[in-house]
Amino acid sequence: MSRQGELAGGGAGAGGGDGCNPVMLPRWPAWLCLLLCLCPAARGLRIQEYLYFQVLSPGDIRYIFTATPAKDFGGAFNTRYEQIFLVPADPPEACGVLNNGVFIEGQIALVERGDCSFLSKTRIIQEHGGRAVIIADNAYDNDSSYVEMIQDSTKQTADIPALFLLGRDGYMIRRSLEQHGLPWAVISIPVNVSSIPTYELLQPPWTFW
């Protein structure tokens, strides 16, 4: 089965049953996102909200990235973090004890989809003291299609925010850190894109809004 068919059918990717809503969510253009935020009459058109974060370092990926919050588990961002570490989990799937859990405490974890449910990953990051988790798709060529992260069959809960990130975005962030020999990126989250002039909205050149 192709990756496209797997997502559309609500499959689990590498791990089986990761808590994926079968609804595919295409990337909306920036003008529509701003319209939905600013125009109350248009809000009924919105399928789900987007959340934005900006990488501040390394400089070669200093872009504003788009993520989608989990549908029915996890908390919300009640605080804006001007500078916080985005730490890739080790192992990347974060389905058990983390080798670098000490660095994730008080920071945000970058996790890869697969091997266990989205909720399980979120709970593990929470147990290691992470403030939030960003789960990137494990299809590295995915630069446009979002999925809804839903609760798994365990009916457990998680309190920290959980976000879904396109596979291409996650791959490029991790690749940059590896090239620079860095253990984490510095990010600002969440970012209010409606307050940023259009010419300053630096989006990743490999994707389109």
C-alpha positions as CSV (number, residue, x, y, z in Angstrom):
1,M,0.0,0.0,0.0
2,S,1.3,3.5,-0.9
3,R,1.8,6.1,1.8
4,Q,-1.0,8.1,0.4
5,G,-3.4,5.2,0.6
6,E,-2.2,4.3,4.1
7,L,-2.9,7.8,5.4
8,A,-6.3,8.0,3.7
9,G,-7.2,4.7,5.2
10,G,-6.2,5.7,8.7
11,G,-3.3,3.3,8.8
12,A,-0.6,3.4,11.4
13,G,2.5,4.0,9.3
14,A,5.5,2.1,10.7
15,G,3.9,1.1,14.0
16,G,0.3,0.0,13.5
17,G,-2.7,1.9,15.2
18,D,-1.0,5.2,16.0
19,G,-4.2,7.1,16.4
20,C,-4.7,8.7,13.0
21,N,-8.0,10.1,11.8
22,P,-8.7,8.9,8.3
23,V,-9.5,12.4,7.2
24,M,-6.8,14.0,5.1
25,L,-6.1,17.6,5.8
26,P,-4.5,19.5,2.9
27,R,-2.4,22.6,3.6
28,W,-4.4,25.8,3.4
29,P,-3.0,28.9,1.8
30,A,-1.8,31.7,4.1
31,W,-4.4,34.1,3.0
32,L,-7.2,31.7,3.9
33,C,-5.7,31.0,7.3
34,L,-5.6,34.7,8.0
35,L,-9.2,35.2,6.7
36,L,-10.5,32.4,9.0
37,C,-8.7,34.0,12.0
38,L,-9.8,37.6,11.3
39,C,-13.3,37.1,9.9
40,P,-15.9,35.6,12.3
41,A,-18.3,34.9,9.4
42,A,-15.7,32.7,7.7
43,R,-14.8,30.6,10.8
44,G,-17.4,28.0,10.0
45,L,-15.2,27.0,7.0
46,R,-12.3,26.1,9.2
47,I,-11.7,22.3,9.5
48,Q,-9.1,22.7,12.3
49,E,-6.7,25.3,13.6
50,Y,-3.1,25.6,12.6
51,L,-0.3,26.6,15.0
52,Y,2.9,28.2,13.9
53,F,6.4,28.1,15.3
54,Q,9.6,29.8,14.1
55,V,13.1,28.3,14.2
56,L,15.6,30.9,15.4
57,S,18.7,28.7,15.2
58,P,20.3,27.2,13.2
59,G,20.1,30.0,10.7
60,D,19.7,27.9,7.6
61,I,16.3,26.8,8.7
62,R,15.1,30.1,10.2
63,Y,11.6,29.7,8.9
64,I,8.1,29.7,10.2
65,F,6.7,26.2,10.3
66,T,3.0,25.1,10.3
67,A,1.7,22.4,12.7
68,T,-1.7,21.0,13.7
69,P,-2.8,20.3,17.3
70,A,-4.0,16.9,18.3
71,K,-7.7,16.6,17.9
72,D,-8.9,15.1,21.2
73,F,-6.0,14.8,23.5
74,G,-3.2,17.0,24.9
75,G,-3.2,20.5,26.3
76,A,-3.0,24.0,24.7
77,F,-0.3,26.6,24.7
78,N,-1.2,29.0,27.4
79,T,2.3,30.5,27.3
80,R,4.3,31.9,24.4
81,Y,7.9,30.7,24.5
82,E,10.1,33.4,23.0
83,Q,13.1,31.0,23.0
84,I,12.9,27.3,23.9
85,F,14.8,24.3,22.8
86,L,13.3,21.9,20.3
87,V,15.1,18.6,21.1
88,P,15.0,15.6,18.7
89,A,14.1,12.5,20.8
90,D,16.5,9.6,21.0
91,P,15.3,7.2,19.8
92,P,13.3,9.3,17.3
93,E,10.0,7.4,17.8
94,A,10.0,8.0,21.5
95,C,8.0,4.8,22.4
96,G,10.0,4.0,25.5
97,V,12.7,5.3,27.8
98,L,14.6,8.1,26.1
99,N,18.4,8.2,26.0
100,N,18.4,12.0,26.1
101,G,15.4,12.5,28.4
102,V,17.4,14.8,30.6
103,F,17.7,17.4,27.8
104,I,13.9,17.2,27.0
105,E,12.9,18.2,30.6
106,G,11.5,21.7,30.4
107,Q,11.9,21.8,26.6
108,I,9.9,20.7,23.6
109,A,10.6,17.3,21.9
110,L,10.7,16.6,18.2
111,V,9.5,13.1,17.7
112,E,9.0,10.9,14.6
113,R,5.8,9.0,13.8
114,G,5.8,5.2,14.0
115,D,6.0,2.2,16.3
116,C,3.4,3.4,18.8
117,S,0.4,5.8,19.0
118,F,0.6,9.5,19.0
119,L,-0.9,9.5,22.5
120,S,1.8,7.1,23.7
121,K,4.5,9.4,22.4
122,T,2.9,12.4,24.0
123,R,2.7,10.7,27.4
124,I,6.3,9.6,27.3
125,I,7.5,13.1,26.5
126,Q,5.3,14.3,29.4
127,E,6.8,11.7,31.7
128,H,10.3,13.0,30.8
129,G,9.2,16.6,31.7
130,G,8.7,18.0,28.2
131,R,6.5,21.0,27.9
132,A,5.1,19.9,24.5
133,V,5.8,17.4,21.7
134,I,6.0,18.0,17.9
135,I,5.4,14.7,16.1
136,A,6.7,14.7,12.5
137,D,5.4,12.3,9.9
138,N,7.8,9.5,9.0
139,A,7.1,10.0,5.3
140,Y,10.0,12.4,4.6
141,D,8.5,13.4,1.2
142,N,5.2,14.6,2.8
143,D,5.2,18.3,2.2
144,S,1.5,19.0,2.1
145,S,-0.8,16.5,3.7
146,Y,-1.8,16.7,7.4
147,V,-3.5,14.0,9.5
148,E,-5.5,14.4,12.6
149,M,-3.9,12.9,15.7
150,I,-6.6,11.2,17.7
151,Q,-6.8,9.3,21.0
152,D,-5.8,5.7,20.9
153,S,-7.8,2.7,22.3
154,T,-6.3,3.0,25.8
155,K,-8.4,6.1,26.5
156,Q,-5.5,7.5,28.5
157,T,-4.9,11.2,28.6
158,A,-2.0,13.6,28.2
159,D,-1.8,17.2,29.5
160,I,1.0,18.7,27.3
161,P,0.3,20.1,23.8
162,A,0.9,17.7,20.9
163,L,1.4,18.9,17.4
164,F,1.6,17.2,14.0
165,L,4.4,18.3,11.6
166,L,4.8,17.5,8.0
167,G,7.4,14.8,7.3
168,R,9.5,17.0,5.0
169,D,9.7,19.8,7.6
170,G,10.7,17.4,10.4
171,Y,13.4,15.8,8.2
172,M,14.9,19.2,7.2
173,I,15.0,20.3,10.8
174,R,16.8,17.1,11.9
175,R,19.1,17.2,8.9
176,S,20.2,20.8,9.7
177,L,20.9,19.9,13.3
178,E,23.0,16.9,12.2
179,Q,25.0,19.0,9.7
180,H,25.8,21.5,12.4
181,G,26.4,18.9,15.1
182,L,23.8,20.5,17.3
183,P,21.7,18.6,19.9
184,W,18.7,20.9,19.5
185,A,17.2,23.9,17.7
186,V,16.0,27.1,19.3
187,I,12.4,28.0,18.5
188,S,9.7,30.5,19.3
189,I,6.2,29.0,19.8
190,P,3.4,29.8,19.1
191,V,3.9,32.5,16.5
192,N,1.0,34.8,15.6
193,V,1.4,35.1,11.8
194,S,-1.4,37.6,11.5
195,S,0.8,40.1,13.3
196,I,3.8,39.6,10.9
197,P,4.1,41.6,7.7
198,T,3.7,39.4,4.6
199,Y,7.3,40.2,3.5
200,E,8.6,38.9,6.8
201,L,6.8,35.6,6.7
202,L,9.7,33.3,5.9
203,Q,8.3,30.0,4.9
204,P,10.3,26.9,4.2
205,P,11.3,27.0,0.5
206,W,10.5,23.3,0.0
207,T,6.8,23.7,0.9
208,F,4.0,26.1,0.0
209,W,1.3,27.8,2.2
